[in-house]
Amino acid sequence: MAYTVINFKTKKALKEAVANYLNALVKGGEGPAIRCYQPGLGPDLHFYTGKVCLEGPHFPAAHTWYAEAELKDGIVIKVS
């Protein structure tokens, strides 16, 4: 399991942040890219392209949401 660098309290907030980033790209602007990491000995996701499983909010809070995300060059482009 992986976490987002920003500690989203809900899955809805994560989806909104990804949508805002993608909308900013379409309009030619820049928004904050949502990146992920794996704590401990997991692989570096900085340039990863593929799917990962996310959970949140961050430890030590109890995880209340789980999601599958698609990354392109380390940036979340889709959340399901």
N, C-alpha and C positions, 0 to 999 in steps of 0.2 A: 504494500500500500504506500501511497505517496501523499504528500501534502502540497497545497499551493503556498507560494511564498507569502502572499497576503492571507491573513487568517480570516477567512469568510465564515460568518456565523451560520449561514444557511446556504443550501444548494441554489436557491433562487437568487441570492446575492451574487454567487459565482457566475451563474448563467447571464445575469444582467451585465456584469463586468466584462464578460467575453463578448457579448453583443455590442456593448459600447466601444470596445477596442476594434471590432470588425467594422462597425459603422464609421469610425474615425479613419480607418484605412481606405474605405470606399470614397470618402469625401476628400481624401488627400491629406488629411491631418495625421497627427500622431496621438495615440493614447497609451495608457500604461498597459504593457503586455503582461498577461498572466502567465507566470512560470511555475514550475513544480520542482520538488526535490524529494528524495527518499532519505529519511534519517538513517543513520547507522552505516551499514556496509552496502547499501543498495547502489546500483550503477548511477553515474552522473547523467541527469536528464537535460543538461544545458543545451545540447544539440540533437536530442532524440526526436525521431519522427516515428509515430505509431500510437498505440493506445496504452493508457495507464489507468489504474484504479485509484481514485482519490477518496479521502475521508476528511472529515472536519467536524467541529473546529479542532485546533491543535491541542495536543496533550499539554497540560494535565486535564483539560476539560473533557467531559464525556463526549464521544463522537455521536453526533445526532444526524449526520447525513453521510451518504456514500454516493459516488458517481463514477461513471466511466468517461474519460476524456480522451480526445484525439489531439495529439501534439504534432506540430510541424516545426522543425528546427528549435525545439524546446519551448514553443509558445502554444498555449491552449487555443485551439480554434473551434472546438465543438465539445459540448457537454451533454451527456445523456444519463 
